[in-house]
Amino acid sequence: MDDFGPDLIARPEFQAVNRLLESPDASAAETLQQLLQAREDLQRSQKEPRAKIDGNHAWFTMLSLVEIASLTPAAKQTKLVEFVSQLQKTPVTDPTTGETPTAIDLNLWTDLPYLRVYLGDRFSFNYSRQNPPSQIEEWENRNAFMAQLTAAADHLGHAMDFSIYGLYTFEKAFEEDQPAEAVRTACLWFIFAGERLWENCQARRVFGDEDDTPRRGFDLERWQLWKERVSAAKLVLTEVDSQELIAKAMAEIGKVEAQGI
């Protein structure tokens, strides 16, 4: 809790998400109901326009979710991923208007408003040997969270599909002048979303406008390059934890290739 300011800690959105992790008995379904109740309570108690209340509510929900995930090791993020998955499947109807409330023109909660915006805001990091270990750990946790969300998405292009950030990670780690440690984050994407990334490559999925040159995308040729460079990193990243990440990534790569999905 020392990592968060008192204003954020006092928000009902933060309290619900934080309790999900802190309490062994808390479930994603229970947290979802707490969040839905929090919206109703905020609408009753605050005097601002309903749309502004909903916008703030969505923003603080996603801010709390991402910041807590950033401090949570990948192996302990399961309940957070389950919560987002259940949240996304929960449409909301405002009893006062009979309409679906929105934030930034996205529906609560099926479009997960502000999640993509906030993750994009927090997707800025360059590995350096001067980085404090805590910063590296938060960055890797956040990528593991995005990868697990991506793996849990129903299909490509789904509200939980953050494949594009996997692509950015691979480009930085394998195709740009980055420290070798950047491969660690790429390994996390392979470990937690290897099947979905392989699906992207098979679909030759591209991002950006048609007039962008060059367009950025996935393909099987790049997959092969990335695989070779993960394997080559074994000779450079000799720390035990890095070796374990590389081994897990190579195992996942081998598994999805063998399945031929």
LUMZA-493586 format. One line per field, with one value per residue (C-alpha): residue in one letter; x, y, z; residue number from 1; chain. Coordinates in nm, 4 decimals, always signed. Each point is the difference from the previous one (the first is absolute). Layout:
! residues N
rest: (A:...) $
c1: (X:...) $
c2: (Y:...) $
c3: (Z:...) $
nr: (NUM:...) $
kette: (A:...) $
END
This chain:
! residues 261
rest: (M:D:D:F:G:P:D:L:I:A:R:P:E:F:Q:A:V:N:R:L:L:E:S:P:D:A:S:A:A:E:T:L:Q:Q:L:L:Q:A:R:E:D:L:Q:R:S:Q:K:E:P:R:A:K:I:D:G:N:H:A:W:F:T:M:L:S:L:V:E:I:A:S:L:T:P:A:A:K:Q:T:K:L:V:E:F:V:S:Q:L:Q:K:T:P:V:T:D:P:T:T:G:E:T:P:T:A:I:D:L:N:L:W:T:D:L:P:Y:L:R:V:Y:L:G:D:R:F:S:F:N:Y:S:R:Q:N:P:P:S:Q:I:E:E:W:E:N:R:N:A:F:M:A:Q:L:T:A:A:A:D:H:L:G:H:A:M:D:F:S:I:Y:G:L:Y:T:F:E:K:A:F:E:E:D:Q:P:A:E:A:V:R:T:A:C:L:W:F:I:F:A:G:E:R:L:W:E:N:C:Q:A:R:R:V:F:G:D:E:D:D:T:P:R:R:G:F:D:L:E:R:W:Q:L:W:K:E:R:V:S:A:A:K:L:V:L:T:E:V:D:S:Q:E:L:I:A:K:A:M:A:E:I:G:K:V:E:A:Q:G:I) $
c1: (+0.0000:+0.3002:+0.0278:-0.3333:-0.1245:-0.2782:-0.2465:+0.0333:-0.0135:-0.3268:-0.1674:-0.2476:+0.1466:+0.3450:-0.1368:-0.1909:+0.2936:+0.2494:-0.2198:-0.0195:+0.3724:+0.0398:-0.2846:+0.0338:-0.3789:-0.0725:-0.1110:-0.0176:-0.3788:-0.0260:+0.2300:-0.2099:-0.3122:+0.1859:+0.0994:-0.3536:-0.1291:+0.2712:-0.1240:-0.3545:+0.1213:+0.2100:-0.2916:-0.2221:+0.2495:+0.1725:-0.1451:+0.1999:-0.1519:-0.0583:+0.2317:+0.2868:-0.0546:+0.0102:+0.3147:+0.1792:-0.1263:+0.1372:+0.3307:+0.0597:-0.1002:+0.2605:+0.2658:-0.0423:+0.0016:+0.3160:+0.1965:-0.0848:+0.0869:+0.3344:+0.0864:-0.1243:+0.2200:-0.1337:-0.0781:-0.2360:-0.1882:-0.2544:-0.2830:+0.0617:-0.0251:-0.3177:-0.1467:+0.0682:-0.1467:-0.3199:-0.0158:+0.0212:-0.2941:-0.2163:-0.2096:-0.1419:-0.3346:-0.0585:-0.3365:-0.0585:+0.0440:-0.0451:+0.3166:+0.3452:+0.2390:+0.3220:+0.3413:+0.2073:-0.2739:+0.0573:-0.2673:+0.0162:+0.1234:+0.0055:+0.2486:+0.2197:+0.0235:+0.3357:+0.1805:+0.1703:+0.0646:+0.1599:+0.2099:+0.1191:+0.0952:+0.2035:+0.1682:+0.3175:+0.3157:+0.3541:+0.2162:+0.3153:+0.2446:-0.0690:-0.3684:-0.0910:-0.1065:-0.3459:-0.0587:+0.1028:-0.2215:-0.3027:+0.0598:+0.0251:-0.3072:-0.1997:+0.1008:-0.0873:-0.3421:-0.0559:+0.1121:-0.2369:-0.2884:+0.0848:+0.0018:-0.3401:-0.1599:-0.2763:+0.1522:+0.2400:-0.1167:-0.1903:-0.0045:+0.2530:+0.2317:+0.3221:+0.2006:+0.1333:+0.2008:+0.1500:+0.1033:+0.1565:+0.1854:+0.1417:+0.1058:+0.1875:+0.1589:+0.0980:+0.0084:+0.1277:+0.3131:-0.1111:+0.1865:-0.0176:-0.2228:-0.2888:-0.0323:-0.1395:-0.3215:-0.0326:+0.0303:-0.2923:-0.2169:+0.0950:-0.0618:-0.3406:-0.1359:+0.1992:-0.3051:-0.1677:+0.3201:+0.0380:-0.3596:+0.0910:+0.2955:-0.2040:-0.2596:+0.2784:-0.1751:+0.1030:-0.0648:-0.0329:-0.1583:+0.0359:+0.2077:+0.2512:+0.3383:+0.1069:-0.2971:+0.0888:-0.1155:+0.0441:+0.1075:+0.1653:+0.3330:+0.0232:-0.1071:+0.2962:+0.2356:-0.1336:+0.0318:+0.3619:+0.0848:-0.1674:+0.2127:+0.3151:-0.0653:+0.0909:+0.3641:-0.0320:-0.2482:+0.1694:-0.1875:-0.2071:-0.3360:+0.0680:+0.1021:-0.3262:-0.2030:+0.1746:-0.0553:-0.3699:-0.0372:+0.1695:-0.2198:-0.3142:+0.1224:+0.0599:-0.3424:-0.2001:+0.2010:-0.0585:-0.3736:-0.0048:-0.2862) $
c2: (+0.0000:+0.2295:+0.0181:+0.1795:+0.3420:+0.0443:+0.1319:-0.3150:-0.2313:+0.1644:-0.0736:-0.2921:-0.1304:-0.0350:-0.1601:-0.2620:-0.0973:+0.0067:-0.2237:-0.2504:-0.0592:+0.0565:-0.2249:-0.3732:-0.0313:+0.2786:-0.1107:+0.1688:-0.0341:+0.1640:+0.2827:+0.0580:+0.0416:+0.2413:+0.2077:+0.0079:+0.1080:+0.2646:+0.1580:+0.0181:+0.1511:+0.2595:+0.0973:+0.0498:+0.1873:+0.2329:+0.3136:+0.0047:-0.0983:-0.3736:-0.0301:+0.1616:-0.2305:-0.3012:+0.1287:+0.0453:-0.3378:-0.1753:+0.1856:-0.0860:-0.3604:-0.0468:+0.2065:-0.2135:-0.3215:+0.0747:+0.1460:-0.2914:-0.2459:+0.1767:-0.0847:-0.3579:-0.2852:-0.1754:-0.3209:+0.1892:+0.1959:-0.2723:+0.1544:+0.3391:-0.1548:-0.1864:+0.3245:+0.1872:-0.2886:+0.0024:+0.3792:+0.0051:-0.2394:+0.2276:+0.2597:+0.2817:+0.1734:+0.3255:-0.0368:+0.3747:+0.0340:-0.3570:+0.0449:-0.1561:+0.2377:+0.0838:+0.1463:+0.1407:-0.1353:-0.3574:-0.2035:-0.1007:-0.2653:-0.1965:+0.2374:+0.0268:+0.3796:+0.1529:-0.3342:+0.0281:+0.3715:-0.0503:-0.2964:+0.2052:+0.2852:-0.2425:-0.1723:+0.2024:-0.1592:-0.0594:-0.2595:+0.1420:-0.1351:+0.3196:-0.0885:-0.0745:-0.3650:+0.1121:+0.1809:-0.3050:-0.2229:+0.2267:+0.0148:-0.3764:-0.0525:+0.2427:-0.1807:-0.3360:+0.1411:+0.1283:-0.3331:-0.1950:+0.2282:-0.0513:-0.3770:+0.0168:+0.2129:-0.1735:+0.0841:+0.2309:+0.3579:-0.0691:+0.2657:-0.2074:-0.0563:+0.1961:-0.1866:+0.3265:+0.0494:-0.3437:+0.1111:+0.3191:-0.2068:-0.2366:+0.2852:+0.1682:-0.3202:-0.1597:+0.2666:+0.3125:+0.0956:-0.0976:-0.1600:-0.3783:+0.0144:+0.1173:-0.3624:-0.0785:+0.1899:-0.1675:-0.3360:+0.0906:+0.0642:-0.3386:-0.1755:+0.1506:+0.0716:-0.2217:-0.1595:+0.3354:+0.1483:-0.3001:+0.0568:+0.3612:-0.1186:-0.2569:+0.2670:+0.2387:+0.2623:+0.3606:+0.3187:+0.3627:+0.1787:-0.1313:+0.3025:-0.0569:-0.0998:-0.2491:-0.1543:-0.1861:-0.3548:-0.3660:-0.2663:-0.3419:+0.1337:+0.2367:-0.2797:-0.2052:+0.2933:+0.0611:-0.3694:-0.0074:+0.3056:-0.1361:-0.3108:+0.2054:+0.1982:-0.3106:+0.0815:+0.3582:-0.0017:-0.2433:+0.0815:-0.2905:+0.1799:+0.1184:-0.3497:-0.1316:+0.2594:-0.0868:-0.3723:+0.0525:+0.2253:-0.2534:-0.2765:+0.2029:+0.0828:-0.3684:-0.0932:+0.2398:-0.0851:-0.3717:+0.0579:+0.1823:+0.2178) $
c3: (+0.0000:+0.0447:-0.3797:-0.0343:+0.1066:+0.2550:-0.2590:-0.2109:+0.3022:+0.1053:-0.3347:+0.0025:-0.3270:+0.1538:+0.3139:-0.1988:-0.2209:+0.2857:+0.2153:-0.2853:+0.0387:+0.3716:+0.1150:-0.0744:+0.0150:-0.2498:-0.3447:-0.3383:+0.0030:+0.3422:-0.1056:-0.3103:+0.2130:+0.2280:-0.2993:-0.1397:+0.3409:+0.0229:-0.3223:+0.1336:+0.3272:-0.1811:-0.2212:+0.3038:+0.2171:-0.2472:-0.1558:-0.3216:-0.3379:-0.0293:-0.2982:+0.1923:+0.2963:-0.2320:-0.1682:+0.3311:+0.1189:-0.3083:+0.0223:+0.3650:-0.0607:-0.2714:+0.1766:+0.3129:-0.1991:-0.1976:+0.2902:+0.2281:-0.2772:-0.0444:+0.3600:-0.0265:-0.1273:-0.3083:+0.1877:+0.2314:-0.2686:-0.0758:+0.2000:-0.1627:-0.3467:+0.0999:+0.1284:-0.3243:-0.1998:+0.2060:-0.0058:-0.3792:-0.0220:+0.2168:-0.1831:+0.2103:-0.0418:+0.1831:+0.1801:-0.0214:-0.3755:-0.1206:-0.2047:+0.0110:+0.1806:-0.1782:+0.0639:-0.2875:-0.2304:+0.1211:+0.1740:+0.3637:+0.0362:-0.3225:-0.1671:+0.3138:-0.0270:+0.0919:+0.0353:-0.3385:+0.0534:+0.3388:-0.1075:-0.2957:+0.2326:+0.2119:-0.2956:+0.0032:+0.1312:-0.1204:+0.1629:+0.1510:+0.2519:+0.1952:+0.0467:+0.3620:+0.0347:+0.1127:-0.3318:-0.2007:+0.2125:-0.0484:-0.3751:-0.0278:+0.2188:-0.2141:-0.3193:+0.1521:+0.0856:-0.3545:-0.1416:+0.2255:-0.0936:-0.3661:+0.0416:+0.1732:-0.2741:-0.1948:-0.3385:-0.1808:+0.0292:+0.3214:+0.2722:+0.1973:-0.2967:+0.0487:-0.2636:-0.1370:+0.3181:-0.0439:-0.3478:+0.1358:+0.2595:-0.2608:-0.2255:+0.2834:+0.1295:-0.3297:-0.2693:+0.1754:+0.1916:+0.3485:+0.2895:-0.0003:+0.3085:-0.2219:-0.1103:+0.3452:-0.0723:-0.3389:+0.1743:+0.2238:-0.3057:-0.1448:+0.3324:+0.0711:-0.3494:-0.2348:-0.1594:-0.0632:-0.1464:-0.2290:-0.1095:-0.0833:-0.2080:-0.1879:-0.0756:-0.1096:+0.2070:-0.0590:+0.1933:-0.0991:-0.2928:-0.3524:-0.1001:+0.2825:-0.1419:+0.1037:+0.1767:+0.3173:+0.0373:+0.0775:-0.2453:+0.0104:-0.1234:+0.2953:+0.2355:-0.1227:+0.0539:+0.3504:+0.0868:-0.1137:+0.2057:+0.3120:-0.0356:-0.0594:+0.3185:+0.2011:-0.0666:+0.1241:+0.2867:+0.2344:+0.3223:+0.1288:-0.0189:-0.3565:-0.1045:+0.1451:-0.1907:-0.3253:+0.0547:+0.0708:-0.3052:-0.2284:+0.1392:-0.0702:-0.3509:-0.0655:+0.1349:-0.2153:-0.3106:+0.0598:+0.0388:-0.3324:+0.1195) $
nr: (1:2:3:4:5:6:7:8:9:10:11:12:13:14:15:16:17:18:19:20:21:22:23:24:25:26:27:28:29:30:31:32:33:34:35:36:37:38:39:40:41:42:43:44:45:46:47:48:49:50:51:52:53:54:55:56:57:58:59:60:61:62:63:64:65:66:67:68:69:70:71:72:73:74:75:76:77:78:79:80:81:82:83:84:85:86:87:88:89:90:91:92:93:94:95:96:97:98:99:100:101:102:103:104:105:106:107:108:109:110:111:112:113:114:115:116:117:118:119:120:121:122:123:124:125:126:127:128:129:130:131:132:133:134:135:136:137:138:139:140:141:142:143:144:145:146:147:148:149:150:151:152:153:154:155:156:157:158:159:160:161:162:163:164:165:166:167:168:169:170:171:172:173:174:175:176:177:178:179:180:181:182:183:184:185:186:187:188:189:190:191:192:193:194:195:196:197:198:199:200:201:202:203:204:205:206:207:208:209:210:211:212:213:214:215:216:217:218:219:220:221:222:223:224:225:226:227:228:229:230:231:232:233:234:235:236:237:238:239:240:241:242:243:244:245:246:247:248:249:250:251:252:253:254:255:256:257:258:259:260:261) $
kette: (A:A:A:A:A:A:A:A:A:A:A:A:A:A:A:A:A:A:A:A:A:A:A:A:A:A:A:A:A:A:A:A:A:A:A:A:A:A:A:A:A:A:A:A:A:A:A:A:A:A:A:A:A:A:A:A:A:A:A:A:A:A:A:A:A:A:A:A:A:A:A:A:A:A:A:A:A:A:A:A:A:A:A:A:A:A:A:A:A:A:A:A:A:A:A:A:A:A:A:A:A:A:A:A:A:A:A:A:A:A:A:A:A:A:A:A:A:A:A:A:A:A:A:A:A:A:A:A:A:A:A:A:A:A:A:A:A:A:A:A:A:A:A:A:A:A:A:A:A:A:A:A:A:A:A:A:A:A:A:A:A:A:A:A:A:A:A:A:A:A:A:A:A:A:A:A:A:A:A:A:A:A:A:A:A:A:A:A:A:A:A:A:A:A:A:A:A:A:A:A:A:A:A:A:A:A:A:A:A:A:A:A:A:A:A:A:A:A:A:A:A:A:A:A:A:A:A:A:A:A:A:A:A:A:A:A:A:A:A:A:A:A:A:A:A:A:A:A:A:A:A:A:A:A:A:A:A:A:A:A:A) $
END
